């Protein structure tokens, strides 16, 4: 039965084990009502709709005093 001639270092073991360990990119879809990007099966953060229904109230941003 074949036996390895030399010992593999801890770094080599780690490289082999974690070579397939990586993050996958987030899969985004678009909101049908406003067109914003959002995660699938989540309510839209910009307009608050989910499956064509309004599910959360969105507060409008107040405009602050500018240098005018």
BANU-611379 format. One line per 8 residues: their letters; for each residue x, y, z of N, C-alpha, C, O, CB. Coordinates in Angstrom, 3 decimals. Each point is the difference from the previous one (the first is absolute). Glycine has a CB too. Layout:
N
A = X:Y:Z:X:Y:Z:X:Y:Z:X:Y:Z:X:Y:Z ~ ...
! end
This chain:
68
XXXXXXXX = 0.842:-1.176:0.000:-0.842:1.176:0.000:0.893:1.247:0.000:0.960:0.069:0.768:-2.814:-1.323:0.455 ~ 1.545:2.247:-2.083:0.865:1.177:-0.068:-0.121:0.863:1.249:-1.081:0.191:0.557:0.870:-0.228:-3.037 ~ 1.363:0.549:2.893:0.077:0.844:1.188:0.731:1.281:-0.407:0.966:-0.075:-0.759:-0.963:-1.942:2.363 ~ -0.434:3.194:-1.122:0.707:1.225:-0.352:1.433:-0.013:0.512:0.270:-0.440:1.118:-2.439:1.661:-1.077 ~ 3.084:-0.732:-0.873:1.410:-0.001:0.369:0.307:1.078:1.027:0.784:-0.217:0.924:-0.225:-0.667:-3.183 ~ -1.185:2.057:2.092:0.230:1.119:0.911:-1.326:0.471:0.586:-1.068:-0.207:-0.576:3.110:0.899:-0.736 ~ -1.940:-0.063:2.454:-1.183:0.527:0.672:-0.446:1.295:-0.697:0.834:0.816:-0.391:-0.097:-1.857:2.601 ~ -2.053:1.222:-2.363:-0.534:1.242:-0.545:-0.106:1.013:1.126:-0.449:-0.333:1.096:-0.827:-0.906:-2.900
XXXXXXXX = 1.682:2.459:1.545:-0.015:1.038:1.030:-1.436:0.430:0.307:-0.938:-0.310:-0.735:3.214:1.096:-0.018 ~ -2.411:-0.062:1.866:-1.322:0.490:0.391:-0.541:1.000:-1.017:-1.209:0.060:-0.225:1.810:-0.415:2.630 ~ 0.269:1.129:-3.012:-0.431:0.967:-1.007:-0.578:-0.721:-1.209:-1.036:0.404:-0.529:2.787:1.221:1.313 ~ -1.098:-2.674:-1.217:-0.513:-0.765:-1.147:-1.338:-0.638:0.323:-0.896:-0.029:-0.845:3.237:-0.414:0.102 ~ -2.485:-0.067:1.956:-1.285:-0.581:0.404:-1.090:1.061:-0.021:-1.100:-0.231:-0.504:2.293:-1.461:1.929 ~ -0.876:2.859:-0.871:-0.984:1.078:0.049:-0.399:0.479:-1.377:-1.177:0.258:-0.252:2.111:0.417:2.427 ~ 0.046:-0.550:-3.085:-0.306:0.429:-1.366:-0.932:-0.988:-0.683:-0.921:0.397:-0.715:3.141:0.748:0.583 ~ -1.982:-2.423:0.351:-0.845:-1.016:-0.613:-1.412:0.046:0.578:-0.978:-0.098:-0.741:2.999:-1.340:0.362
XXXXXXXX = -2.130:1.584:1.685:-1.311:-0.033:0.645:-0.844:1.222:-0.335:-1.206:-0.116:-0.217:2.213:-1.212:2.049 ~ -0.380:2.494:-1.874:-0.750:1.236:-0.155:0.019:0.552:-1.416:-0.360:1.158:-0.212:0.875:-0.685:2.560 ~ -0.107:-1.271:-3.314:0.039:0.497:-1.372:-1.405:0.243:-0.541:-0.171:0.848:-0.876:2.319:-2.076:0.518 ~ -3.151:0.517:0.847:-1.368:0.170:-0.478:-0.845:0.836:0.944:-1.212:0.101:-0.193:1.412:-2.279:-0.950 ~ 0.407:2.778:2.156:-0.730:0.774:0.989:0.044:1.469:-0.395:0.982:0.690:0.273:-0.440:-2.371:1.542 ~ -1.610:2.163:-2.461:-0.045:1.399:-0.407:-1.453:0.468:0.013:-0.925:-0.811:-0.042:3.017:0.539:-1.382 ~ -2.276:1.571:1.480:-1.337:0.573:-0.021:-0.526:0.033:-1.425:0.739:0.262:-0.949:-0.212:1.117:2.982 ~ -1.812:-1.649:-2.161:-0.615:0.123:-1.312:-0.612:1.399:-0.103:-0.441:0.543:1.013:-0.027:-3.060:-1.142
XXXXXXXX = 0.428:3.107:-1.053:-0.566:1.342:-0.121:-1.501:-0.012:0.281:-0.691:-0.973:-0.299:2.463:1.555:-1.380 ~ -2.260:0.506:2.255:-1.420:0.099:0.341:-0.830:0.034:-1.279:0.339:0.699:-0.954:0.213:0.529:3.098 ~ -1.631:-1.984:-2.151:-0.883:-0.033:-1.152:-1.081:1.063:0.204:-0.826:-0.105:0.906:1.280:-2.382:-1.306 ~ -0.435:3.502:-0.446:-0.929:1.108:0.132:-1.075:-0.080:-1.066:0.241:-0.464:-1.114:1.571:1.877:2.094 ~ -3.007:-0.953:-0.620:-1.073:0.144:-0.968:-0.447:1.456:0.028:0.476:0.777:0.827:-1.220:-3.209:-0.548 ~ -0.160:2.804:-1.167:-0.461:1.381:-0.048:-1.442:0.083:0.466:-0.787:-0.924:-0.202:2.368:1.415:-1.680 ~ -1.912:0.617:2.502:-1.362:0.245:0.475:-0.879:0.317:-1.207:0.364:0.852:-0.811:0.478:-0.001:3.067 ~ -1.998:-1.518:-2.394:-0.849:0.279:-1.160:-0.653:1.380:0.047:-0.350:0.545:-1.047:-0.066:-2.976:0.893
XXXXXXXX = 0.244:3.008:1.353:-0.680:1.295:0.069:0.953:1.178:-0.153:-0.334:0.974:-0.676:-1.357:-2.032:2.137 ~ 2.882:0.991:-0.843:0.901:1.163:-0.075:1.300:-0.298:-0.739:0.701:0.934:-0.388:-1.679:-0.145:2.522 ~ 1.320:-2.050:-2.340:1.201:-0.352:-0.751:1.275:-0.038:0.816:1.087:-0.125:-0.564:-2.184:1.112:-1.355 ~ 0.988:-0.881:3.237:1.192:-0.034:0.851:0.491:-1.435:0.159:-0.778:-0.945:-0.130:-0.011:3.004:1.355 ~ 2.077:-2.218:-0.945:0.571:-1.329:0.208:-0.336:-0.479:1.405:0.070:0.775:0.954:1.803:-0.284:-2.580 ~ -2.240:-1.766:1.758:-0.326:-0.561:1.303:0.273:-1.491:0.007:0.115:-0.626:-1.053:-1.849:2.395:1.410 ~ 1.836:-2.332:0.838:0.193:-1.435:0.142:-1.303:-0.724:-0.296:-1.069:0.531:0.300:2.878:-0.156:1.408 ~ -1.758:-1.577:-2.291:-1.230:-0.732:-0.272:-0.720:-0.371:1.294:0.643:-0.280:1.012:0.379:-0.606:-3.119
XXXXXXXX = -2.345:0.883:2.075:-0.868:-0.341:1.134:0.128:1.000:1.143:-0.193:-0.365:1.160:0.392:-2.030:-1.797 ~ 0.123:3.650:0.327:0.071:1.058:1.003:-0.840:1.179:-0.485:-0.200:0.187:-1.201:2.524:-0.932:1.951 ~ -2.812:1.536:0.207:-0.721:1.218:-0.358:0.987:1.026:-0.541:1.165:0.025:0.398:-2.925:-0.480:1.364 ~ 1.293:1.285:-2.657:0.854:1.019:-0.611:0.341:1.063:1.046:-0.906:0.549:0.627:-0.132:-0.967:-2.911 ~ 2.322:0.721:2.484:0.358:0.998:1.008:-0.330:1.430:-0.421:-0.122:0.875:0.858:1.918:-2.404:-0.128 ~ -1.944:1.786:-2.027:-0.245:1.378:-0.424:-1.485:0.343:-0.081:-0.382:1.125:0.323:2.512:-1.227:-1.582 ~ -2.979:-0.838:0.835:-1.429:0.328:-0.105:-0.871:-0.798:0.973:-1.155:0.368:0.212:1.548:0.183:-2.600 ~ 0.120:-1.629:2.987:-0.739:-0.740:1.021:-1.038:-0.968:-0.526:-0.925:-0.343:0.736:1.301:2.258:0.685
XXXXXXXX = -0.268:-2.376:-2.670:-0.973:-0.947:-0.541:0.583:-1.402:-0.040:1.212:-0.187:-0.106:-2.243:2.016:-1.257 ~ 0.137:-2.815:1.452:0.383:-1.401:-0.135:-1.140:-0.723:-0.691:-1.133:0.026:0.479:2.598:0.048:1.602 ~ -1.179:-0.713:-3.193:-0.989:-0.711:-0.819:-1.173:0.905:-0.383:-1.153:-0.430:0.011:1.808:-1.708:1.121 ~ -0.351:3.389:-1.468:-1.027:0.924:-0.462:-0.821:0.651:1.091:-0.918:0.761:-0.303:0.835:-2.113:-1.694 ~ 0.383:1.077:3.266:-0.743:0.596:1.114:0.921:0.893:0.810:1.200:-0.258:0.102:-2.742:-1.727:-0.010 ~ 0.978:3.031:0.482:0.754:0.890:0.880:0.080:-0.668:1.372:-1.027:-0.201:0.648:0.279:2.299:-1.926 ~ 1.955:-2.443:1.727:0.144:-0.717:1.265:0.659:0.830:1.092:-0.140:-0.318:1.180:0.273:-1.763:-2.488 ~ 0.584:3.138:0.938:0.555:0.864:1.036:-0.018:1.446:-0.460:0.141:0.314:-1.182:1.308:-2.188:2.003
XXXXXXXX = -1.631:2.744:0.171:-0.075:1.424:-0.304:1.409:0.556:-0.103:0.858:-0.288:0.834:-3.083:0.493:0.345 ~ 2.448:0.581:-2.193:1.301:0.617:-0.220:-0.121:1.489:0.303:-0.842:0.700:-0.562:1.468:-2.430:-1.204 ~ 0.232:2.194:2.664:0.005:1.422:0.336:0.782:0.755:-1.067:1.046:-0.457:-0.462:-1.216:-0.055:2.943 ~ -0.347:1.658:-2.861:0.711:0.829:-0.968:1.113:0.743:0.719:-0.173:0.460:1.128:-1.904:-0.208:-2.555 ~ 3.213:-0.141:0.767:1.132:0.683:0.602:-0.249:1.503:0.001:-0.425:0.575:-1.002:1.980:-2.415:0.250 ~ -1.283:2.468:1.900:-0.150:1.447:0.098:1.245:0.663:-0.573:1.125:-0.442:0.234:-2.608:0.221:1.813 ~ 1.259:1.273:-2.791:1.128:0.740:-0.551:0.483:0.983:1.056:-0.778:0.805:0.511:-0.096:-1.050:-2.887 ~ 2.153:0.178:2.698:0.581:0.896:0.992:0.278:1.375:-0.578:-0.096:0.222:-1.207:1.094:-2.188:2.341
XXXX = -0.652:2.876:-0.248:0.327:1.351:-0.442:1.336:-0.024:-0.724:1.003:-0.464:0.544:-2.300:1.474:1.378 ~ 1.306:-0.520:-3.121:1.218:0.021:-0.794:0.614:1.383:-0.031:-0.508:0.931:0.625:-0.387:-2.788:-2.003 ~ 1.966:1.985:0.664:0.665:1.297:-0.142:-0.595:0.740:-1.190:0.650:0.131:-1.037:1.483:-1.046:2.054 ~ -3.318:1.383:-0.879:-0.664:0.716:-1.089:-0.353:1.393:0.409:-0.567:0.752:-0.792:-0.322:-2.874:-0.065
! end
